[in-house]
Amino acid sequence: MGVIKGGQVQWMTAGSGIIHQEMPKAYDGTMRGFQLWANLPRKHKMTRPRYRDIRAGDIPEAGGPGWSMKIICGEYGGTAGPAEDIIIKPWFFDVKVAPGAEIELATRPEDNVICCVFEGKGWFDKAKARPVEPGQAALLGEGEALRCAAAPEGLRFMLMAGKPLGEPVAWRGPIVMNTETELKIAFDEYRKGTFIKK
C-alpha cells in the first residue's frame, strides 16, 4: 500500500497482473491529480509487474529562460526522471511557463505529443487562434519542437509524449490487450484466479 502526497508520483507497470485501487482521502479544499495509462507492446503485455512510489524531492528539474520542468519519466537535456526502465520510453514532464513568456522545447519527431493544461492558459499554435485552458489539451503534429506562449497569468501543463505502437487495442475496464480473444482469455484467467503470474 502506498500513500501519495503533494507532488509525488505512483508508478505502476501492471504487466501480468496487479490488483489495485486508488482511494482519495477526505480533504478540505481542492485536490487534483493525473492518472495516466501507457499501453505496452504486444510482446511485453505480460511482463513482470512493478510498483514504486516516487517522492517529490526525487523528481529532478530542468529549465531555461521563461520555463521550468519537472522530469518524471524520460530524459531531457541530459536530465533523467526517476521512473526508469520503461519499455516504451515515454515522456511525462510537468512544465511551467512564466507569465507572458514564449518558449520552444525540443521534441522527438517520431512521438505523438499531448499537452494537458492544468493552470493558467496559453497557446500552442503560431497564430494564437485559441488559448488552451485548464482541463483542455493540445495534440501536436509532427515536428522537432514544441512552441508555446503563456497568457499573462502563466501556464502549467503536463507534457506527455511517446512513439505510436501501431498495434490494435482491445480494452475493457482495467485490462488492455491487442484482440478481443486475448481480452476474453485475460478476464477468464482473472475470474479463475490465474491471471496474476509471479
N, C-alpha and C positions, 0 to 999 in steps of 0.2 A: 504494500500500500504506500502511495506517495502523497505528499501534501504540497500543492503548488501555491507559492506566494507571489506577490507582485514582481513582475519582470522575470519570472522563472519559466522554464520550459520542461515539459514532459515529452520524452521522445520514445516512441514505441515502434518496433518492427513486428507486426502481428505474425507474419510468416505462417508457420504450420500451426499456429493457434495460441492466442492469449485471450482469456476471458477478462473483460474489463468493463468498468462503469465509472463515468465521471459524475460526481455529485457536488455542485457548488454549496458551500456552507452559507447559512443565512448571514446577511451582511447589510449594514446601514450604508446607503449610498450607491454609487454606480460601480458595477463590476463588469469588466469586459475581457474577452479572451478570443483566441482563434483556435479552431480545431481544423487542422489541415490533413488531408489524406493524400498520399502519393502512391500511385499504382506501381507494382513491381512487374518486371518482365516475366513472361510465362515460365522460363526455366528457373526463376528464383521465387516463385509464388510461395512454395512450401519450405522456404529457408528456416533455419532455426530462429525462434522468436527471441527478441531482446527488448529490454526496457531500461531506461535510465532517467533520472531527474537531473536537470542542469540548473545550477544556481545562477542567479542574476550576475554575480561577480565573476563568473567563469565565462561570460559571453563577451568576447573582445569587440572593440570598436575601431572603425576606420573613419576617415573624414577628409574633407578638403574645404576650400572656400565656399561657405554658404550651406554646407551639409555635413551630417554625421550619420553613421550607420552602425547598428549592432549586427554582427555577423553570427547568426545562429547555426546555419548549416551552409557549407560551401566555402569558397575561398575568394577573396577579393583583394587585389593589390598586395599580395603577399601575406595577408592575414587570414587565418583559417578559423572557422567556427568549431565549437566543441562537439557538435553532432557529426561524428566521423564514420567512415567506412560504410557509407550509404551507397548501395549498388547503383542507383540511378543518378547519383551526383547532383541532386537538386540544389538550388539556392533558396534560402529563406533569410531575408535581410529586413531589419526594421530601420527604415530610412526617415530621417528628419531633415527638412529643408527650412532654412531661415526665412522669415517673412520677406517677401518680395524677391527672393533670390532665384536665379535661373541657373540650373546645373546640368551637367552631362555626365552620365555614368557609362562606362564601357560594359557591354553585354556580350554574351556568347552568341554568334549569329545563328547557330543551329537550334537555339532554345525558343520555346514559347515563353513569353514574359507577361505576367499579370501584376498590376499594381493596385492593391486594395487600400483605399484611403480610409483612415480612421480618426484623423484630427485635421482641422483646418480644411483647406481646399487648394486645388492647383490645376494646372493644365499640362497635358501630355501630348499636345499637338501644337505645331508651329503657329497655326492661325489663332490659337486661343479661342476657338469657337465656343467651347462649352467647358466650364470647370467641372472637375470630378470632386465630389463631396463625400463626407463620411457615409459609409455604407454602400458606396459605389466603387466600381473597379474599372481600370483601363486595361484592355487586352492589346498588346503592342504587336505590330507586324515585324517581319524580318529586318534585321539590321545589326550593326555593331555598337550602337549607342542608344541609351535612354535619355531623352531630353525632357526636362520638366521645369515648370515655373510655379513658384509658390505665390499664393494670394497674400495680401498684407497681414493676414493672421497666421501665416506659416502653413506648413504642410507636413503631415506624417503619414507614411503608408508602409504596408508590408509588400516587399518585392519578392515574388515567387517566380522561379524560372526552372525550366528543365527541358530536356530533349524529348520530343514526342516518341512514344514507343512504337507506334504504327501497328498495334495489335488490337484485336477485337476485345470489347469489355462486356462481361456479363456480371451484373451487380444486383444484389438483393440484401437489404439490411447491412450487417457488418462484414459480409463476405464479398470479395471481388475476385472473379476468375475470368477466363477467356471465353468460355462457352456455357450455354445453358446446361449441357450434360455435366461439365465439371462442377457447376454450381449445385446441381442436384446431388451429386456424389458428396460434395462437401457438407451439405445440410444433412444428408443421410448419416454421414460419419459423426456429425455433431450430435444428432439425436441418439446415436448408439454409444456415444462417449469415446469414440476412437479418432476424432478429428485432431485433438491435441497430441502431437508426437514429440517425444523428447530426444 
